[in-house]
């Protein structure tokens, strides 16, 4: 199952955990990134089938701290606009 614009994956679960990147991957320098694990099934399948029967897929992304910050800001912005609620910061 691949996620596409016409058949996106319905986010059902996520986890964010610190994951050090080994120095040998970066050519001698290590730094901290976070592993963002996302799992879910096809939106089409989730909406039309028994949720227990939906095939799920897990995606894992390495997320550096600066990218996490931009993602958090964008998610907060969209949530506040759509809900009419301001989150405390």
Buried (B, 14 or more C-beta within 10 A) or exposed (E): EEBEEEEEBBEEEEEEEEBEBEEEEEEEEEEEBBEBBBBBBBBEBBEEEEEEEBEBEEEEEEBEEEBBEEEEEEEEEEEEEEEEEEEEE
